[in-house]
Amino acid sequence: MHAFDFPIAADTTQYAMPIRRPAVPQKRFGNTLDKQYFSFAAAHFLVFADGAREPLHGHNYRAELEIEAELDGAGLVADFIAVKPLFRVACDALDHRVLIAAQHPLLEVRQIADAEGTMVHVRHPQGRFALPVEDVVLLPIANTSSELLAEWLCDRTLAQLAEQLPDLRLRTMRVLVSESPGQAAWTERRW
């Protein structure tokens, strides 16, 4: 025996897994957009399943967009130049804002105007905030988790793609949101 030789079991069929391949290989094409400017610095807080609220804090978020679609007549999934600004606008809408989950059942969110301006009042059983309306984004989501922020970015970008690129034949769209390096969440749509 050589140094790299090892004994082989006499009957290895018990470990065999059938390989199922389609009769005709499927071709898939996609684009990944991971630009440095797909980022947003934002404050938020989570409300956990037990109702507890974490302290208000912030992240320097990064986002990525992946799309899979049929190739167009030019052999492209989509023109990068057309897609990038649509995703960037969605990210920019969250930049330098306090993100509030307007649909969380434990949060009472109201806008109150007075002589000094309009404030967003957010009440939770563990405390309350009053913030200038121009510093807040009230999101139609149940929590400001990375997963639901990814879903919001996905839905907003998808609506823009449908409007701006009506001939795009999407198969899959995935958005990933990172709170910090090495820590991310994603959502995906398939057709």
N, C-alpha and C positions, 0 to 999 in steps of 0.2 A: 504494500500500500504506500502511496505517496502522501505527503503532508496534507494535501487537499482532498484525498479520497475519504469517503465515508461509506458505511454499509447502507445498502438500499433494501428496503423491505421487499420481500418476495411478491406480495400482492398489493399493488398501489391503486387498483381500480376503486377501492372504497373511498379514495380521496378525489377521484376524477369528477369534475364538474362539466356538464354539457355546455358547449359553446354554441349559442344560437346567434346566427348572423342573418340579417335580411338577405333575401335573394339578390337584391340590388343595393349596393352601399348607398347610404343617404349622404348627401352633401349638405353641409351646414356652413353658413358664413355669418360673421358677426363683427361688430366694432366695439372696442373698449375705449372709453374716454376717461382719462385720469389726469386732468390738468391741475396744476397748482392753484389756479384761480377758482376751482370748484371747491371753495371753502367758505366757511362762515364762522365768525366768533359770536357766540350767543350764550345768554344766561337761561337757565331753566331749573326746574325741580321736578322730581318724580313723585308720584303718589303710589305707594306699594300696595300689593294685594290686601294687606291687613288694614289699609287706610292711613298708615303712617306717611308723613311727608318728609322728604329729605330737605336739607337746607338749600336755599337758592345758591347756585354756583354756576360757573361757566366752563365752556370747552372751546377749543379751536378745532371745529369739525372739518373733516374732509369728506368729499363725496365722489363717487365714481358712477358712471353710467355704462351699461353694456346693453347692446341691442343685437338681436339676431333677426335677420330678415332674408327674403328672397332677393337675389341680385337684380338690379335694374338693367336696362338696356345697355348701359355703359360698363356693366360688371361691378357695380358698387352696391354695398348694402345701403349706404346713405352718404351723402356728402358731409364730411366732417365740418366744413365751414358753415353748413346750414344747421347742423345739430348742436354744436357747441354753444352758440349764444342762447338757445332755448333752455338748456340745462343751467347755464350760468345765471340767467335771470331768476330761475327758481331758487338757486343757492343765495343769490344776492338779496332776495326778499327776506331772508332770515338773518342777514349779517348785521351785527351790532344791535341786536334787539333782545328783549326778554321774551321767551317763547312760552305761551300759556296754552294749555290744553283746554279749550273752551267747552269740550263735551264730557269732561270728567264729572261723574255724578256727585263727588264730594266737594267740588269747587263751585262757588257762587261767583260769577263774573258779571260785573256791571260797569258801564261807562257813566261817569257823573261829570257834568259840566258846571263850572261856576265862573266867577269873574276872572279867576287866574288861569283858566284853561280847562281842558278835559282830562280827566284822570281815569285810569282803569283800576277798579277795585277788585281784588281777588281775595276771597275768604275761604279758608279751609279750617276744619275743627282745631288745628294746631297753630293757627295764626292767620295774619292777613297782610296784604301788600296794597299799596297805592302807588301807581306808576303813571308817568305822563303817557298819554295815548300814543304819541309819536315814537316812543321807545318800545312799544309792545307789538307783537304779532299774535293775534288771537287765532289759533289754529283749530280747524274743525276735526280735531282728533281727541281721543280719550286720555292720552298721556303723552308726555314729551320724550318718550323713549327713542333710542336710535332707530329701532324697528319702525315705529310709527312716523318718525321724521323721514325715513327712507320711503315709506309708503306715500307720504304727502308729496315729496319731491318727485316720485315716480308718477303719481296721478297728474300732477301739474305739468310735468314734462310731456306725458302722454297726450294730454289735451292739446298742448302746443304742437306736438308732432302731427297729430291728426289734422289740425288746422293749417299748418305751414307746409307739411309734406304729405298731402292726401294720397299720393301714389305709393308711399312706403308700405310694404307688406310685411309687417312685423310678425315674428313667430314667438320671440321672447324678449322681454325687457327686464333688466335687473338694475336696481339701484342699491349701492352700498354706502353706508354712512359710518365714518370712524369718529369716535369721540377723542381718541388719542391713538398714537401709533400702536399697532398690535391689538386693537380692541374695536371691533366693528360689528355692525348688524346689517342685514339686507332684506329686501323684498323682491319678489319676481312675479311677473305676469306672463302667462303662456297662452297662445292661441293655436 
